[in-house]
Amino acid sequence: MVLCDFSESMNNAIAHGMQMATIFRKEMCLFHPLQKNGKAEKLAVQKALSKIIHQLKKDLPDIPISSLTLKGALPDCISRIAEQYDGIMLVLTSENVKAKLPALQVSQIPFLFVNGYQPESLRYKNVLLPVDFRKVMKDTSLWASYFARFNKADVTVFPAMEKNKDHAVMIRKNVKFIKHLLTNLKLDFQISNSGKGSFGLPFDALQRCQNEKHDLLIIPSSKNISLIDLIIGLPEAKIIKKANHLPVLCINPKRDMYILCD
């Protein structure tokens, strides 16, 4: 699913959506949430989406492309996208990320935030997987394995360094699970330790991506949101804003994730 908001940057999301459809051998669906009740708006949106699809099919005849409009704001629609329309991922631009994160907080499919469609940002061949003490690391590792399986991507597992003994134990368990998963699937991976704890890990991971030319960062969103988070901003929002042209796949730890089938 590609979120089409008819902004100037919408083509960025469509370009990455086409790449996701190609990698995972899925249909690309152009989605627009209808904020108003009225046939006129729905018809105008459907006409605009049909025009985009017509042009895309001229250039990419082998990729199945469809469109979808649903009534309501994005948070109201996201569960239906997964459950009724078999969406596996929502591709959207990183613009106005703060306004888009509430939908992620109730989503069971990951959000891929993108900015630009330079060739290097469309490869998805060098994945960085930060690992902290949370159980959601099993979900993030599954998505890393999908890119390795379907796109022959290299995965770098990037564990945090914790002084807290309980957290350190959980990190070791998460790394053990990830090693077992990737080894059993016969996928290429390496382990490179971060020097930061779990809370500083996402920012250390972003720095590594920019230094080592990783082309995808996979992170979980926040589970427990405090008043301070609402005031100063969520960590994932800061990461996405600073990522520049690096795609960031963000996974909600509050919901059971969609499992991608072959």
ABEGO torsion letter per residue (X at the ends): XBBBAGBAAAAAAAAAAAAAAAAAGBBBBBBBBBABBEAAAAAAAAAAAAAAAAAAAAABAABBBBBBBBBEBAAAAAAAAAAAAGBABBBBBABGAAAAAAAAAABABBBBBBBEABAAAAAGABBBBBBBABAAAAAAAAAAAAAAAAAGBBBBBBBBBBABAAAAAAAAAAAAAAAAAAAAAGBBBBBBBBABBAAAAAAAAAAAAAAAGBABBBBBBBABBBAAAAAAEBAAAAAAAAAEABBBBBBBAABBBBBBBX
